[in-house]
Amino acid sequence: MITVNLYYKGINGNAHAFADEMESSGIAEAIRAEEGNLRYEYFQPLNDPETVLLIDSWSDQEAIDAHHASPMMKQLTEIRNKYDLHMNVERFVSDEYESDEKYIRR
């Protein structure tokens, strides 16, 4: 699994408005339905009201590449530009490390 954390930064609540529009327009739900998408969720850091975090997980790089080639990327970019957002990105490749399980309460 590949997880990409995207931090959308704006001013005057624009990052939150962007996430709201992504959800209300149906684009976020359409992305969740794409083959290989495992997670697509927005969060807001408690210490930064002008940032929204998107946690975006995919089964593999091919699924990400297909997503980037989809028509939704054009729509997403237009909405991001509308709100004049800037981004920081972190990318993680998951591994299964079983010894961590003893520390996780489910």
One Martini backbone bead per residue (centre of mass of N, CA, C, O) as a GRO file, in nm:
protein
  106
    1MET     BB    1   0.099   0.035   0.020
    2ILE     BB    2   0.015   0.378  -0.062
    3THR     BB    3   0.077   0.685   0.114
    4VAL     BB    4  -0.068   1.016   0.093
    5ASN     BB    5   0.017   1.326   0.232
    6LEU     BB    6  -0.189   1.618   0.208
    7TYR     BB    7  -0.119   1.963   0.255
    8TYR     BB    8  -0.356   2.209   0.268
    9LYS     BB    9  -0.292   2.558   0.209
   10GLY     BB   10  -0.436   2.863   0.345
   11ILE     BB   11  -0.687   3.116   0.365
   12ASN     BB   12  -0.981   3.196   0.513
   13GLY     BB   13  -1.078   2.876   0.492
   14ASN     BB   14  -1.002   2.740   0.210
   15ALA     BB   15  -0.932   2.446   0.279
   16HIS     BB   16  -1.209   2.372   0.390
   17ALA     BB   17  -1.371   2.453   0.136
   18PHE     BB   18  -1.239   2.249  -0.048
   19ALA     BB   19  -1.326   1.991   0.102
   20ASP     BB   20  -1.627   2.049   0.086
   21GLU     BB   21  -1.640   2.050  -0.229
   22MET     BB   22  -1.532   1.766  -0.276
   23GLU     BB   23  -1.773   1.635  -0.131
   24SER     BB   24  -2.033   1.783  -0.257
   25SER     BB   25  -1.953   1.711  -0.569
   26GLY     BB   26  -1.834   1.391  -0.565
   27ILE     BB   27  -1.527   1.353  -0.608
   28ALA     BB   28  -1.437   1.196  -0.359
   29GLU     BB   29  -1.623   0.952  -0.411
   30ALA     BB   30  -1.503   0.882  -0.690
   31ILE     BB   31  -1.221   0.822  -0.585
   32ARG     BB   32  -1.304   0.592  -0.387
   33ALA     BB   33  -1.408   0.415  -0.651
   34GLU     BB   34  -1.144   0.361  -0.742
   35GLU     BB   35  -0.917   0.160  -0.845
   36GLY     BB   36  -0.713   0.110  -0.549
   37ASN     BB   37  -0.868   0.257  -0.340
   38LEU     BB   38  -0.845   0.281   0.031
   39ARG     BB   39  -0.813   0.605   0.086
   40TYR     BB   40  -1.020   0.921   0.141
   41GLU     BB   41  -0.929   1.172   0.377
   42TYR     BB   42  -1.024   1.443   0.576
   43PHE     BB   43  -0.831   1.676   0.784
   44GLN     BB   44  -0.776   1.875   1.090
   45PRO     BB   45  -0.555   2.039   1.248
   46LEU     BB   46  -0.560   2.166   1.567
   47ASN     BB   47  -0.301   2.382   1.515
   48ASP     BB   48  -0.434   2.437   1.196
   49PRO     BB   49  -0.696   2.605   1.038
   50GLU     BB   50  -0.532   2.639   0.736
   51THR     BB   51  -0.537   2.317   0.733
   52VAL     BB   52  -0.554   2.023   0.522
   53LEU     BB   53  -0.573   1.670   0.545
   54LEU     BB   54  -0.481   1.417   0.315
   55ILE     BB   55  -0.562   1.073   0.308
   56ASP     BB   56  -0.400   0.867   0.050
   57SER     BB   57  -0.475   0.535  -0.055
   58TRP     BB   58  -0.299   0.268  -0.233
   59SER     BB   59  -0.216  -0.034  -0.368
   60ASP     BB   60  -0.049   0.118  -0.609
   61GLN     BB   61   0.109   0.287  -0.860
   62GLU     BB   62  -0.097   0.227  -1.084
   63ALA     BB   63  -0.338   0.357  -0.937
   64ILE     BB   64  -0.219   0.640  -0.924
   65ASP     BB   65  -0.175   0.683  -1.226
   66ALA     BB   66  -0.474   0.655  -1.302
   67HIS     BB   67  -0.572   0.888  -1.130
   68HIS     BB   68  -0.391   1.111  -1.267
   69ALA     BB   69  -0.545   1.041  -1.559
   70SER     BB   70  -0.802   1.146  -1.466
   71PRO     BB   71  -1.064   1.374  -1.483
   72MET     BB   72  -1.056   1.452  -1.174
   73MET     BB   73  -0.788   1.610  -1.173
   74LYS     BB   74  -0.894   1.860  -1.314
   75GLN     BB   75  -1.108   1.930  -1.105
   76LEU     BB   76  -0.924   1.945  -0.860
   77THR     BB   77  -0.738   2.170  -0.968
   78GLU     BB   78  -0.955   2.386  -1.000
   79ILE     BB   79  -1.034   2.396  -0.700
   80ARG     BB   80  -0.757   2.456  -0.583
   81ASN     BB   81  -0.721   2.724  -0.740
   82LYS     BB   82  -0.971   2.874  -0.638
   83TYR     BB   83  -0.831   2.858  -0.328
   84ASP     BB   84  -0.523   2.899  -0.328
   85LEU     BB   85  -0.346   2.637  -0.290
   86HIS     BB   86  -0.101   2.469  -0.099
   87MET     BB   87   0.158   2.205  -0.088
   88ASN     BB   88   0.231   1.919   0.107
   89VAL     BB   89   0.430   1.609   0.085
   90GLU     BB   90   0.377   1.266   0.180
   91ARG     BB   91   0.540   0.937   0.148
   92PHE     BB   92   0.421   0.590   0.188
   93VAL     BB   93   0.530   0.257   0.256
   94SER     BB   94   0.394  -0.028   0.350
   95ASP     BB   95   0.424  -0.250   0.626
   96GLU     BB   96   0.446  -0.561   0.798
   97TYR     BB   97   0.473  -0.529   1.160
   98GLU     BB   98   0.399  -0.749   1.404
   99SER     BB   99   0.537  -0.636   1.672
  100ASP     BB  100   0.331  -0.389   1.700
  101GLU     BB  101   0.065  -0.530   1.798
  102LYS     BB  102   0.122  -0.521   2.116
  103TYR     BB  103   0.055  -0.185   2.108
  104ILE     BB  104  -0.235  -0.242   1.992
  105ARG     BB  105  -0.558  -0.128   2.042
  106ARG     BB  106  -0.879  -0.279   1.930
   0.00000   0.00000   0.00000
